[in-house]
Amino acid sequence: ILRYENLQNDYDGLCDSLMIEKSILPRLKSSQRKSKIPYREYFNRWSLSHIENKLSMWINNFNYSF
């Protein structure tokens, strides 16, 4: 599993474990987000609860929080 917030390092580790050549991953559309609203404000209580229920395994495994 490669995490987006640590993508290059996780990718490098995967390449090392598979013994394949590494490359630098491009950073595309990193400035495309026009809205400055924090992502937490995208969710209401229902959607937050739904996401937490469906994705609890990933949230717990990676110590994610909203």
KAWO-V960661 format. One record per residue. N is the residue number from 1. RES is the residue in one letter. SS is DSSP state (H for helix, E for strand, - for the rest). D_CENTER is the distance of its C-alpha to the mean C-alpha in whole Angstrom. Layout:
n=N res=RES ss=SS d_center=D_CENTER
n=N res=RES ss=SS d_center=D_CENTER
This chain:
n=1 res=I ss=- d_center=10
n=2 res=L ss=- d_center=8
n=3 res=R ss=- d_center=5
n=4 res=Y ss=H d_center=4
n=5 res=E ss=H d_center=5
n=6 res=N ss=H d_center=8
n=7 res=L ss=H d_center=8
n=8 res=Q ss=H d_center=12
n=9 res=N ss=H d_center=13
n=10 res=D ss=H d_center=12
n=11 res=Y ss=H d_center=13
n=12 res=D ss=H d_center=16
n=13 res=G ss=H d_center=17
n=14 res=L ss=H d_center=16
n=15 res=C ss=H d_center=19
n=16 res=D ss=H d_center=21
n=17 res=S ss=H d_center=21
n=18 res=L ss=H d_center=22
n=19 res=M ss=- d_center=24
n=20 res=I ss=- d_center=23
n=21 res=E ss=- d_center=23
n=22 res=K ss=- d_center=20
n=23 res=S ss=- d_center=20
n=24 res=I ss=- d_center=18
n=25 res=L ss=- d_center=15
n=26 res=P ss=- d_center=16
n=27 res=R ss=- d_center=14
n=28 res=L ss=- d_center=15
n=29 res=K ss=- d_center=15
n=30 res=S ss=- d_center=14
n=31 res=S ss=- d_center=16
n=32 res=Q ss=- d_center=17
n=33 res=R ss=- d_center=16
n=34 res=K ss=- d_center=19
n=35 res=S ss=- d_center=19
n=36 res=K ss=- d_center=19
n=37 res=I ss=- d_center=18
n=38 res=P ss=- d_center=15
n=39 res=Y ss=H d_center=13
n=40 res=R ss=H d_center=14
n=41 res=E ss=H d_center=18
n=42 res=Y ss=H d_center=16
n=43 res=F ss=- d_center=17
n=44 res=N ss=- d_center=20
n=45 res=R ss=H d_center=21
n=46 res=W ss=H d_center=22
n=47 res=S ss=H d_center=18
n=48 res=L ss=H d_center=17
n=49 res=S ss=H d_center=19
n=50 res=H ss=H d_center=18
n=51 res=I ss=H d_center=14
n=52 res=E ss=H d_center=15
n=53 res=N ss=H d_center=18
n=54 res=K ss=H d_center=16
n=55 res=L ss=- d_center=13
n=56 res=S ss=H d_center=14
n=57 res=M ss=H d_center=14
n=58 res=W ss=H d_center=10
n=59 res=I ss=H d_center=11
n=60 res=N ss=H d_center=14
n=61 res=N ss=H d_center=13
n=62 res=F ss=- d_center=10
n=63 res=N ss=- d_center=12
n=64 res=Y ss=- d_center=9
n=65 res=S ss=- d_center=12
n=66 res=F ss=- d_center=13
